[in-house]
Amino acid sequence: HPSVPPPPPAITNCCIIVFCLLLGVSSSTFARTTATLGQKSVGQPCGNLASAHDFDTSAQCNSSAAGASGTMQVGPFILGSVTAPPYAAVACDSSKAGMLQWTGSAFQGCDGSTWLTLGGSVNTASNPFSFIDQTGVAFDTTVISNAITLGGFTGQLLAVCNPSCTGMYRNGVAVGMSANFSAGDTIAIQLTSASTGLTPTTASVTLGTTTSATWTVTTNPNACLGTPPVGTRCDDGTIYAGLSPDGFVPMYAAPCDAGMSWNGTSCTGVRLSLSWNDGMANPDTVATGFISTITGRANTAGLAALGNGPSPAPYRAALWCHELTVSGFSDWYLPARGELATLLGLRSESNGFSTYSYWSSTEMSANTAFHQATTSNGEAYKSFSSSYFVRCVRRG
C-alpha cells in the first residue's frame, strides 16, 4: 500500500540470511541461485551454483564444478516422509552426521550411525530382560543364550557386552561386542564355559540404560560324564579313550606317559623309556603265559605278581602301571594289545603322546611282547629287553 513504507534494508537482509541458514545455504549462494531460474531436483545432473539447490526438497549439488558434472542430492534437511521418494533408504552414517529429517511424526537427527529422535522425552530404557541359566555344559565351550525379544523403547539403543560376554546376536546374526538394536529385535549373548567341573561363568549385556540380569552357565561336574567324545580331557586330567575291547566298558588313559605329570595345561617332565622285563637280554627263554590281547588288567596283575626276581623279573613296564597312583586312582594297568590299539586313537601332542612306540602287556613269545607305534599304527613285537614308552589305562 502506498502509505506503508518498505522495510528497512537491514531487516530484509536479516530475513534472507535466516531463511538461508534454515536451508543450510549461504546468503551469497542464495543470492546467486535465486538470480537464475531452472532449479533442479534430486537425481538430476548439476555442476554450477545456479542449479545447486532445490528449495522444495532442500537438495544441493554434490559438485561445485561448472557443467553437469555432479548430481543433485538430498541436503542437510529431509522434510516429509522418509519412506516416500526421493527420501527412501536414507542411511544414517558418518557422511550424514548432523543431518535432520522429519519422519511424519517426529524430527530425528543423525549422530553418525543412528537416527535419534529430537525434542520431548526419548525412552532409552528397554523393558527388563534376562536369559535362561544353563547347567551341565561341556568344558571350554562357546555357549549361546536363548534369544530375547526387546521392547519398551523408541528408536535404536546401543547394546554393549559386559565382562565374560564374548559376543552378541541380533535376530540370529552375530554382531560382535556392541551393536544397535531396535524394539522388536531379538538379542542373544555368548560366553565360554569354564575349564573345570561345577564351575559357573557369568555374563550380561547393557542395552541403553538397562542391564540384563546376570546369565550363569555352569559346567558338568566332570567333562567325562555320560559318553563324551573320544579324546575328552576329564576334569581330573585323565583322557576318555573310548570302549575297551575287554567288555566294551569305558576306558581312560593316564594324563601323561610314564615319568611325566599333568600341570593342568600340558604334560611336563621327562618321558621314561622302559623295558618290558628287567632290561636283561636273557639267553634262556622264560614265557610268562600272559598272552591275552584284550584283558590288560589281568596281564598286568599277573606280571606284577612275579615280583622282583629271578630274572627276567621284574617286568618293569607292567609294574610301573600297577604301582601308579594318579588323578585319585590306583587301578591302572598296562593295556593289552587290543586295548593299546584303541588307546592310540588318542595320539596327539595335546594328549601328551610321543610319535615313538608304546608297550602292550601282551606276550608274543617266550622273550618278545607286542608294541605299537603312534605314527603309522604299525604293530610289531620286540625282545623283552627293548625299551619303549608306557601309557597306563584304567576302566571306568
VOGULO-556655 format. One record per atom (N, C-alpha, C): x, y, z negated; residue in three letters. Coordinates in steps of 0.001 Angstrom, whole numbers, plus 500000, padded with zeros to 6 digits. Example, Ala and Ser with C-alpha at 12.3 -4.5 7.8 and 13.67 -1.06 7.14 Angstrom:
<atoms>
513190494310492200ALA;512300495500492200ALA;513200496700492200ALA;512850497750492920SER;513670498940492860SER;512900500030492130SER;
</atoms>
This chain:
<atoms>
500868498826500000HIS;500000500000500000HIS;500895501211500000HIS;500545502276500741PRO;501436503438500868PRO;501723504080499539PRO;500793503935498593SER;501005504610497309SER;501917503831496376SER;502229502541496725VAL;503071501706495850VAL;504488501714496390VAL;505438502216495653PRO;506825502290496156PRO;507437500890496234PRO;508334500669497178PRO;509007499347497279PRO;509891499099496069PRO;510134497839495735PRO;511002497539494575PRO;512412498010494824PRO;513078498347493759PRO;514470498793493907PRO;515310497683494536PRO;516341498038495303PRO;517213497015495936PRO;517806496048494936PRO;518132496485493709ALA;518754495587492727ALA;517819494451492364ALA;516504494730492207ILE;515526493682491869ILE;515385492709493020ILE;515334493288494243THR;515208492408495422THR;516388491447495494THR;517590491979495317ASN;518782491123495393ASN;518780490097494273ASN;518333490473493095CYS;518295489539491951CYS;517373488376492253CYS;516213488653492814CYS;515256487584493139CYS;515858486625494148CYS;516531487213495140ILE;517144486362496167ILE;518185485452495536ILE;519012486011494643ILE;520080485216494010ILE;519491484101493165ILE;518449484414492356VAL;517821483383491518VAL;517247482280492379VAL;516556482648493461PHE;515969481648494351PHE;517054480755494959PHE;518167481369495328CYS;519277480611495893CYS;519857479651494871CYS;520011480120493622LEU;520568479243492603LEU;519672478054492363LEU;518359478270492365LEU;517436477163492177LEU;517576476136493276LEU;517897476588494457LEU;518045475659495577LEU;519461475134495705LEU;520377475613494917GLY;521750475135494967GLY;522548475739496101GLY;522178476931496592VAL;522927477558497684VAL;523379478928497234VAL;524399479452497852SER;524912480778497506SER;524109481851498207SER;524178483085497694SER;523430484182498302SER;523959484481499686SER;525280484291499874SER;525843484553501203SER;525356483523502197SER;525261482268501750THR;524750481219502628THR;523301481483502975THR;522547481863501913PHE;521133482147502140PHE;520976483249503171PHE;521781484319503046ALA;521656485451503970ALA;521917485009505394ALA;522929484134505557ARG;523257483725506910ARG;522276482702507458ARG;521763481800506606THR;520859480772507110THR;519499481347507434THR;519044482319506640THR;517734482894506928THR;517770483793508145THR;518968484140508551ALA;519072485007509724ALA;518866484226511021ALA;518840482927510915THR;518723482092512108THR;517560481140511941THR;516738481010512939LEU;515632480066512884LEU;516127478664513248LEU;515257477685513176GLY;515621476322513595GLY;516260475518512493GLY;515705475586511267GLN;516223474746510189GLN;516040473279510549GLN;516913472442510004LYS;516879471020510356LYS;516535470183509137LYS;515934469056509395SER;515519468186508299SER;516515467057508096SER;516268466270507024VAL;517183465183506646VAL;517348464199507797VAL;518613463834508075GLY;518918462859509100GLY;519295463465510427GLY;518994464763510643GLN;519327465393511906GLN;520783465837511903GLN;521407465933513098PRO;522802466404513169PRO;522890467872512798PRO;524022468268512279CYS;524251469642511889CYS;525738469911511912CYS;526095471183511746GLY;527515471461511722GLY;527863472912511533GLY;526878473810511356ASN;527210475199511081ASN;526273475737510015ASN;526630476853509456LEU;525861477381508338LEU;524450477796508727LEU;524206478045510018ALA;522874478450510433ALA;521855477333510262ALA;522312476090510234SER;521373474969510069SER;521761474116508875SER;522412474730507891ALA;522959473962506767ALA;521944473642505703ALA;520731474229505758HIS;519767473976504703HIS;518377473805505302HIS;517600472981504634ASP;516172472852504946ASP;515452473125503640ASP;514826474290503505PHE;514276474705502226PHE;513065473888501810PHE;512391473200502754ASP;511228472396502384ASP;511644471156501605ASP;512791470615501931THR;513238469396501273THR;514509469589500475THR;515020470828500408SER;516297471105499759SER;517369470185500312SER;517528470237501627ALA;518567469448502281ALA;519726470341502650ALA;520896469741502826GLN;522058470509503217GLN;522924469688504144GLN;523727470396504906CYS;524608469732505867CYS;525822469185505132CYS;526243467985505507ASN;527408467396504849ASN;528715467735505554ASN;528656468702506489SER;529863469146507168SER;529781470646507385SER;530898471326507232SER;530931472766507460SER;531514473105508823SER;531854472083509598ALA;532441472329510915ALA;531379472798511888ALA;531786473608512862ALA;530857474068513878ALA;530456472929514789ALA;529244473018515333GLY;528767471944516187GLY;528077470871515391GLY;527462469922516079ALA;526699468865515399ALA;527620467732514980ALA;528543468040514051SER;529497467019513604SER;529100466394512280SER;528085466909511638GLY;527641466359510369GLY;526208465900510442GLY;525625465588509270THR;524248465120509183THR;523584465781507997THR;522352466196508189MET;521607466760507075MET;521340465682506033MET;521582465999504778GLN;521365465042503696GLN;520613465704502551GLN;520047464878501675VAL;519293465390500540VAL;520209466217499649VAL;519733467377499248GLY;520536468263498447GLY;520455467959496967GLY;520931468876496125PRO;521008468621494684PRO;519652468392494031PRO;518548468870494641PHE;517228468662494074PHE;516429467760494997PHE;515762466765494420ILE;514843465942495188ILE;513468466181494600ILE;512625466881495324LEU;511299467199494820LEU;510272466357495549LEU;509368465789494807GLY;508391464900495413GLY;508644463487494957GLY;507867462565495447SER;508013461166495048SER;509308460590495599SER;510098459952494716VAL;511365459384495171VAL;511148458089495931VAL;509918457619495995THR;509653456374496729THR;509138456648498129THR;508978457943498491ALA;508468458273499820ALA;509578458855500684ALA;509604458561501971PRO;510633459111502864PRO;510610460623502790PRO;511729461323502889PRO;513048460723503152PRO;513857460452501890PRO;513158460179500766TYR;513849460064499487TYR;514022458626499021TYR;513743457661499870ALA;513786456262499441ALA;515220455834499129ALA;515363454979498161ALA;516641454331497825ALA;517750455342497570ALA;517450456397496818VAL;518488457351496431VAL;519137456817495158VAL;520353456316495274ALA;521019455700494130ALA;521740456751493312ALA;521729456570492006CYS;522494457438491119CYS;523889456856490989CYS;524879457546491521ASP;526266457119491390ASP;527134458347491148ASP;528448458155491153SER;529348459259490812SER;529226460431491783SER;528843460129493033SER;528719461211494005SER;527452462032493797SER;526502461510493010LYS;525234462208492762LYS;525162462783491341LYS;526261462725490607ALA;526265463217489229ALA;525804464672489190ALA;524835464964488328GLY;524289466303488212GLY;523056466548489065GLY;522707465606489935MET;521531465771490787MET;520257465619489959MET;519221466365490338LEU;517924466269489697LEU;516909465719490685LEU;515926464997490182GLN;514843464511491037GLN;513530464519490272GLN;512453464598491020TRP;511105464535490457TRP;510494463209490846TRP;510061462439489861THR;509557461096490124THR;508067461081490403THR;507444462219490258GLY;505998462277490350GLY;505365462419488994GLY;506166462126487955SER;505651462264486601SER;506674462878485652SER;507935462920486068ALA;508971463460485191ALA;510179463850486012ALA;510935464811485471PHE;512223465149486050PHE;513272464179485513PHE;514209463811486379GLN;515313462944485962GLN;516616463566486439GLN;517660463330485672GLY;518995463781486043GLY;519926462603486174GLY;520844462663487141CYS;521819461581487367CYS;523068461855486538CYS;523460460894485680ASP;524655461073484860ASP;525886460432485487ASP;525742460023486734GLY;526854459365487423GLY;526640457892487603GLY;525669457324486889SER;525363455900487051SER;523887455584486832SER;523189456425486047THR;521822456119485668THR;520956457369485744THR;519708457226486234TRP;518737458321486193TRP;518180458416484781TRP;518329459583484144LEU;517850459800482790LEU;516724460826482815LEU;515642460512482110THR;514503461420482063THR;514851462662481269THR;514476463843481801LEU;514792465114481165LEU;513567465682480467LEU;513798466364479352GLY;512717467040478646GLY;511891466079477830GLY;511285466574476781GLY;510447465736475935GLY;511291464732475187GLY;510679463772474566SER;511394462738473830SER;511529461495474683SER;512744460970474763VAL;513026459754475516VAL;513364458649474531VAL;512688457529474632ASN;512903456432473708ASN;514125455633474129ASN;515179455667473314THR;516398454910473611THR;516523453674472728THR;515484453365471977ALA;515494452179471118ALA;514539451145471699ALA;515056449975471992SER;514201448915472511SER;513471448227471370SER;512529447373471722ASN;511916446521470706ASN;512992445649470076ASN;512882445312468801PRO;513859444397468178PRO;513892443077468950PRO;515076442497469065PHE;515178441208469754PHE;516272440363469123PHE;516142439049469305SER;517113438106468742SER;517180436878469630SER;518265436119469482PHE;518477434902470252PHE;518377433690469319PHE;518062432547469891ILE;517876431325469096ILE;519233430734468730ILE;519476430540467431ASP;520724429921466974ASP;520856428508467529ASP;522096428072467740GLN;522357426727468258GLN;523296425984467314GLN;523072424690467154THR;523917423851466309THR;524322422599467078THR;525350421935466570GLY;525783420679467169GLY;526402420833468543GLY;527002421984468840VAL;527593422195470160VAL;529025421666470187VAL;529530421433471382ALA;530885420907471553ALA;531919421958471172ALA;533128421490470905PHE;534217422392470543PHE;534681423189471768PHE;535196424402471527ASP;535851425226472556ASP;535054425268473850ASP;533765425546473736THR;532874425523474894THR;532172426871475042THR;532029427320476306THR;531251428534476565THR;529767428219476393THR;529097428952475511VAL;527692428714475203VAL;526899429966475592VAL;525802429777476325ILE;524956430888476751ILE;523646430838475972ILE;523216431972475486SER;521987432049474692SER;520755431895475578SER;519609431795474927ASN;518344431885475658ASN;518147433323476137ASN;517308433505477155ALA;517069434841477725ALA;515900435510477007ALA;516033436806476727ILE;515013437614476062ILE;514541438696477029ILE;513217438892477121THR;512674439976477945THR;512643441257477130THR;513251442311477664LEU;513393443573476950LEU;512188444478477161LEU;511912445344476207GLY;510802446276476319GLY;510843447317475227GLY;509894448266475300GLY;509778449279474267GLY;510558450540474534GLY;511138450699475719PHE;511900451906476016PHE;511629452349477452PHE;512044453565477764THR;511864454107479108THR;513211454259479790THR;513181454310481107GLY;514413454469481858GLY;515313453257481709GLY;516616453493481676GLN;517600452431481515GLN;518433452679480269GLN;518833451587479615LEU;519702451670478454LEU;520957450844478708LEU;522070451311478149LEU;523328450601478283LEU;523437449543477194LEU;523743448305477606ALA;523975447212476658ALA;525463446928476597ALA;525980446737475379VAL;527409446503475177VAL;527595445279474286VAL;528463444353474719CYS;528793443169473923CYS;529534443575472661CYS;529145443018471538ASN;529870443209470295ASN;530899442105470109ASN;531808442205469122PRO;532860441192468946PRO;532328439758468960PRO;533096438882469593SER;532814437452469802SER;531859437206470955SER;531130438222471403CYS;530325438097472619CYS;531297438183473796CYS;531248437223474709THR;532211437179475812THR;531580437495477162THR;530310437908477172GLY;529679438269478434GLY;528176438347478287GLY;527521438972479301MET;526071439122479296MET;525504438720480652MET;524191438438480634TYR;523470438096481858TYR;522222438963481939TYR;522021439604483093ARG;520813440376483352ARG;519999439651484409ARG;518802439225484010ASN;517923438459484915ASN;518642437242485494ASN;519477436608484641GLY;520155435377485035GLY;521459435570485766GLY;521892436812485973VAL;523123437093486710VAL;524159437688485759VAL;525375437163485784ALA;526432437666484907ALA;526763439114485240ALA;526866439964484208VAL;527136441397484410VAL;528314441881483571VAL;529088440976482990GLY;530267441379482237GLY;529956441774480807GLY;530799442652480263MET;530716443019478848MET;529786444207478585MET;529404444938479624SER;528469446045479464SER;527717446257480767SER;526454446704480660ALA;525631446919481851ALA;524366447660481446ALA;523720448304482423ASN;522453448991482186ASN;521292448021482354ASN;520297448149481489PHE;519106447307481535PHE;517871448197481537PHE;516828447735482230SER;515532448408482235SER;514530447558481480SER;513451448185481022ALA;512382447428480381ALA;511854446401481384ALA;511666445175480923GLY;511219444097481803GLY;512344443197482242GLY;513601443679482148ASP;514746442824482443ASP;514899441774481343ASP;515531440665481679THR;515909439696480656THR;517387439841480353THR;517744439546479117ILE;519140439616478691ILE;519508438333477966ILE;520699437828478246ALA;521270436694477525ALA;522739437005477307ALA;523324436461476256ILE;524736436678475983ILE;525437435338475832ILE;526754435367475849GLN;527516434130475721GLN;528663434315474735GLN;529167433172474232LEU;530339433166473372LEU;531054431837473541LEU;532235431715472947THR;532993430466472968THR;532925429828471593THR;532511428562471546SER;532353427880470258SER;533707427637469600SER;533667427338468316ALA;534888427128467534ALA;535578425827467942ALA;536829425690467533SER;537622424509467881SER;537661423496466741SER;536868423717465689THR;536791422781464571THR;535333422455464265THR;535138421372463532GLY;533794420911463248GLY;533047421757462242GLY;531708421824462414LEU;530827422535461498LEU;531263423984461274LEU;531737424625462334THR;532229425998462229THR;531318426936463015THR;530767427961462352PRO;529891428899463070PRO;530683429995463784PRO;530176430422464918THR;530677431605465624THR;529484432511465869THR;529643433801465614THR;528511434719465731THR;528792435799466764THR;527710436340467327ALA;527824437426468298ALA;526529438215468309ALA;526594439423468853SER;525404440258469017SER;525651441223470166SER;524613441960470540VAL;524722442937471613VAL;523944444179471197VAL;524473445356471549THR;523781446612471254THR;523220447186472544THR;521887447418472560LEU;521193447977473711LEU;520668449347473315LEU;521200450420473926GLY;520818451765473497GLY;521193451960472044GLY;520200452182471198THR;520452452341469760THR;520002451121468962THR;519660450050469659THR;519171448836468982THR;520207447732469092THR;520579447138467966THR;521494445996467950THR;520694444729467672THR;520931443715468471SER;520208442464468289SER;520539441836466944SER;519695440913466519ALA;520015440117465340ALA;521245439266465652ALA;521977438886464634THR;523186438082464829THR;522827436693465355THR;523486436316466440TRP;523283434988467045TRP;524398434070466561TRP;524049432883466049THR;525024431963465464THR;525050430649466226THR;526249430215466593VAL;526466428939467277VAL;527407428107466412VAL;526972426907466014THR;527748426064465106THR;528141424772465805THR;529391424378465649THR;529911423179466316THR;529451421899465619THR;529636420786466344ASN;529394419461465784ASN;530262419251464555ASN;529850418393463640PRO;530759418040462549PRO;531995417326463081PRO;531873416687464241ASN;533004416015464874ASN;532739415991466371ASN;533699416455467136ALA;533520416508468587ALA;533325415127469181ALA;533703414098468436CYS;533640412739468968CYS;532391411982468524CYS;531426412689467941LEU;530169412026467609LEU;529445411637468886LEU;528663410578468808GLY;527918410142469988GLY;528853409517471002GLY;528671409875472260THR;529509409354473335THR;530143410532474054THR;531259411023473544PRO;531907412180474172PRO;532629411763475449PRO;533039412716476270PRO;533839412380477455PRO;535162411734477047PRO;535616410758477824VAL;536911410137477562VAL;537983411218477602VAL;538847411205476611GLY;539893412217476522GLY;539560413334475555GLY;538347413317474952THR;537967414358473996THR;538861414300472763THR;539436415436472418ARG;540251415520471206ARG;539311415754470031ARG;539275414818469100CYS;538380414911467951CYS;538916415935466958CYS;538055416361466024ASP;538494417383465084ASP;539569416875464137ASP;539740415559464028ASP;540809415014463185ASP;542100414819463975ASP;542116415226465235GLY;543320415126466061GLY;543382413875466913GLY;542593412851466581THR;542597411635467392THR;541902411892468730THR;542055410973469673ILE;541528411150471023ILE;540611409987471367ILE;539408410319471833TYR;538491409267472252TYR;539001408655473549TYR;539285407338473519ALA;539912406662474657ALA;538931405869475499ALA;537670405823475091GLY;536698405009475820GLY;536358403749475037GLY;535887402728475723LEU;535481401477475070LEU;536572400428475193LEU;536878399810474059SER;537861398731474054SER;537267397502474727SER;538044396769475529PRO;537548395518476096PRO;537284394460475024PRO;537773394724473820ASP;537510393817472704ASP;536178394209472055ASP;535081393757472635GLY;533764394016472084GLY;533118395284472611GLY;533807396015473494PHE;533272397243474089PHE;532766398218473017PHE;533618398435472041VAL;533340399404470990VAL;534242400607471205VAL;533885401784470638PRO;534722402971470817PRO;536145402747470317PRO;537078403223471095MET;538493403098470747MET;539108404496470741MET;539950404760469751TYR;540566406070469593TYR;542083405929469577TYR;542761406869470221ALA;544220406883470224ALA;544730407771469112ALA;545884407431468566ALA;546535408294467589ALA;546806409653468232ALA;546910410713467439PRO;547096412059468012PRO;548303412168468925PRO;549392411432468594CYS;550641411559469351CYS;551363410215469406CYS;552426410169470200ASP;553255408970470270ASP;554006408762468966ASP;554518407558468788ALA;555320407233467608ALA;556469408227467486ALA;556648408774466273GLY;557716409723465995GLY;557287411168466090GLY;556103411437466675MET;555652412810466858MET;554442413088465968MET;554108414363465819SER;552952414730464999SER;552176415852465678SER;550884415920465343TRP;549970416897465942TRP;549883418117465050TRP;550147419317465608ASN;550113420542464812ASN;548827421330464996ASN;547838420718465646GLY;546575421394465901GLY;546483421950467302GLY;547628422036467963THR;547665422552469329THR;548406421622470270THR;549489421013469782SER;550309420138470628SER;551051419138469764SER;551663418165470432CYS;552482417169469743CYS;553899417710469603CYS;554434417630468407THR;555778418124468148THR;556633417012467551THR;557947417202467557GLY;558849416205467013GLY;559502415392468119GLY;560216414343467726VAL;560974413506468655VAL;560232412199468903VAL;559915411940470148ARG;559232410693470540ARG;560203409527470387ARG;559778408472469683LEU;560631407309469445LEU;560491406287470567LEU;561594405666470901SER;561603404550471845SER;561929403300471032SER;560963402396470922LEU;561091401232470033LEU;561206399933470820LEU;561941399006470261SER;561983397664470844SER;560771396878470361SER;560419395836471109TRP;559257395026470733TRP;559604394170469526TRP;560892393670469493ASN;561347392876468346ASN;562341393696467531ASN;563323393039466925ASP;564284393761466094ASP;565372394438466913ASP;565272394362468211GLY;566246395008469086GLY;567366394100469518GLY;567374392877469034MET;568435391943469388MET;568011391115470595MET;568944390945471521ALA;568701390088472680ALA;569029388664472247ALA;568073387949471740ASN;568308386628471156ASN;568490385560472241ASN;569533384780472107PRO;569748383708473100PRO;568692382620473001PRO;568170382439471814ASP;567149381407471630ASP;565767382037471778ASP;564932381436472572THR;563588381957472761THR;562730381628471550THR;561934382605471104VAL;561037382409469966VAL;559670382953470372VAL;558732382093470675ALA;557385382517471061ALA;556576382831469811ALA;555897383966469828THR;555068384336468684THR;553665383741468792THR;553216383505469999GLY;551875382969470203GLY;550788384031470254GLY;551152385312470134PHE;550145386386470171PHE;550035386895471612PHE;549159386223472340ILE;549078386445473780ILE;547730387023474222ILE;546873387397473277SER;545567387941473664SER;545748389220474478SER;544987389346475544THR;545062390539476395THR;544031391603476013THR;543151391274475042ILE;542113392245474696ILE;542052392563473206ILE;542637391727472351THR;542495391927470905THR;543819392355470303THR;544153393613470484GLY;545393394134469943GLY;545409394141468432GLY;544238394295467843ARG;544159394310466384ARG;544656392990465803ARG;544232391867466387ALA;544676390556465897ALA;546147390324466225ALA;546586390716467429ASN;548002390566467784ASN;548893391299466791ASN;548509392549466491THR;549338393393465616THR;549395392829464205THR;548255392393463704ALA;548241391837462349ALA;549133390601462270ALA;549098389763463306GLY;549928388555463313GLY;551403388865463397GLY;551780389820464244LEU;553193390189464377LEU;553717390825463096LEU;552887391667462447ALA;553319392308461206ALA;553507391279460100ALA;552705390199460121ALA;552783389169459078ALA;554072388355459162ALA;554759388417460294LEU;556024387678460435LEU;557143388338459651LEU;556875389534459113GLY;557801390149458176GLY;559071390666458820GLY;560137390711458012ASN;561398391303458427ASN;562443390295458872ASN;562108389072459005GLY;563114388107459445GLY;562607386686459294GLY;563341385751459794PRO;564610385977460501PRO;564396386566461892PRO;565506386946462542SER;565454387489463888SER;564696386500464778SER;563778387000465665PRO;563682388369466195PRO;562759389303465416PRO;562259388887464242ALA;561502389819463407ALA;562493390805462777ALA;562045391992462418PRO;560665392480462507PRO;560287392933463935PRO;559021392829464230TYR;558508393254465532TYR;558135394742465417TYR;559118395564465785ARG;559100396983465423ARG;557921397763466008ARG;557588397522467278ALA;556508398289467913ALA;555182398049467199ALA;554875396773466957ALA;553626396440466270ALA;553655396911464824ALA;554813396782464160LEU;554916397146462755LEU;554725398656462569LEU;555204399451463541TRP;555014400907463442TRP;553531401244463331TRP;552722400647464204CYS;551285400931464180CYS;550623400357462937CYS;551051399173462540HIS;550451398511461383HIS;550652399341460116HIS;551769400051460029GLU;552089400808458822GLU;551714402287458940GLU;551156402684460075LEU;550858404093460305LEU;549620404553459529LEU;549732405720458922THR;548579406407458339THR;548580407828458899THR;547533408171459641VAL;547457409488460241VAL;545995409840460479VAL;545657411111460382SER;544287411612460578SER;543304410970459598SER;543813410529458457GLY;542953409935457445GLY;542654408471457664GLY;543332407804458611PHE;543080406387458912PHE;544365405582458769PHE;544199404332458384SER;545359403437458246SER;545115402098458943SER;544109402033459829ASP;543791400780460507ASP;544250400802461969ASP;545433401370462198TRP;545964401476463551TRP;546604400156463985TRP;546652399928465276TYR;547313398738465807TYR;547888399033467185TYR;548787398146467635LEU;549388398253468959LEU;548411397654469962LEU;547972398420470973PRO;546933397914471873PRO;547368396683472653PRO;546422395788472868ALA;546678394631473728ALA;546766395085475184ALA;547146394176476046ARG;547376394508477454ARG;546179395226478085ARG;544970394689477897GLY;543781395302478480GLY;543436396629477824GLY;543664396742476510GLU;543390398000475805GLU;544370399086476239GLU;545621398676476513LEU;546610399639476969LEU;546209400230478319LEU;545660399378479183ALA;545204399883480488ALA;544094400917480310ALA;543197400688479352THR;542137401665479059THR;542716402932478461THR;543641402757477540LEU;544251403889476854LEU;544957404822477825LEU;545629404289478793LEU;546422405117479685LEU;545579405884480686LEU;544252405716480617GLY;543379406600481368GLY;543417408013480803GLY;543993408175479617LEU;544092409481478961LEU;545344410240479350LEU;546213409601480112ARG;547551410154480291ARG;547524411598480806ARG;548107412452480047SER;548294413856480411SER;549190414470479359SER;549834415566479735GLU;550696416239478773GLU;549885416798477610GLU;548645417239477889SER;547844417812476817SER;547505416771475758SER;547493415496476144ASN;547230414433475184ASN;548517413836474637ASN;549643414462474954GLY;550908414062474364GLY;551526412812474932GLY;551130412388476127PHE;551692411175476721PHE;552930411484477552PHE;553860410564477550SER;555036410649478397SER;554725410016479753SER;555596410248480711THR;555450409582482015THR;556165408232482019THR;556774407883480883TYR;557508406624480787TYR;556562405510480336TYR;557089404312480169SER;556267403130479861SER;555973402991478371SER;554860402265478086TYR;554402402009476724TYR;554238400504476519TYR;554555400077475284TRP;554425398661474926TRP;552957398293474684TRP;552619397051475022SER;551388396417474544SER;551773395410473475SER;550777394859472809SER;551049393835471789SER;550909392428472360SER;550788392306473674THR;550551391012474319THR;551859390384474776THR;552164389231474227GLU;553357388482474609GLU;553141387845475978GLU;554196387891476810MET;554135387254478118MET;554769385869478081MET;555913385783477457SER;556630384507477352SER;557377384485476028SER;558260383548475884ALA;558950383402474611ALA;559879384555474296ALA;560239385374475281ASN;561095386526474969ASN;560730387780475768ASN;559483387832476284THR;559049389027477014THR;557626389412476595THR;557333390697476788ALA;555992391205476484ALA;555601392223477561ALA;554288392480477674PHE;553786393392478700PHE;553979394854478293PHE;554274395656479278HIS;554294397114479096HIS;553664397733480341HIS;553364399040480269GLN;552730399710481394GLN;553207401142481490GLN;553471401594482739ALA;553900402961482990ALA;552683403858483145ALA;552810405107482711THR;551669406024482792THR;551523406649484166THR;552597406769484920THR;552518407473486201THR;551947406605487317THR;552348405371487375SER;551961404523488504SER;550951403450488127SER;550559403408486862ASN;549707402312486374ASN;550402400969486558ASN;551715401031486772GLY;552456399791487020GLY;552563398959485759GLY;552121397711485836GLU;552188396806484690GLU;553307395811484932GLU;554088395562483902ALA;555203394616484029ALA;555474394013482660ALA;556463393137482604TYR;556866392589481310TYR;558380392666481221TYR;558846392867480003LYS;560270393042479757LYS;560684392273478512LYS;561985392162478376SER;562552391481477217SER;562137392170475927SER;561940391374474871PHE;561577391915473566PHE;562524393028473113PHE;563808392934473517SER;564803393877473018SER;564781395204473780SER;564010395294474855SER;563905396548475606SER;563175397603474767SER;563434398849475071SER;562825399938474302SER;561853400732475169SER;560643400903474628TYR;559621401709475297TYR;558891402539474237TYR;558009403418474708PHE;557245404260473794PHE;556051403493473243PHE;555482404052472155VAL;554365403400471461VAL;553268404435471185VAL;552033404086471543ARG;550870404898471136ARG;549874403935470475ARG;549612404178469216CYS;548734403311468435CYS;547265403653468694CYS;546389402672468473VAL;544960402879468630VAL;544221402294467439VAL;542943402657467330ARG;542055402078466319ARG;540659401992466914ARG;539833401177466307ARG;538443401013466744ARG;537534401845465872ARG;536496402460466509GLY;535566403303465767GLY;534507402490465059GLY;
</atoms>
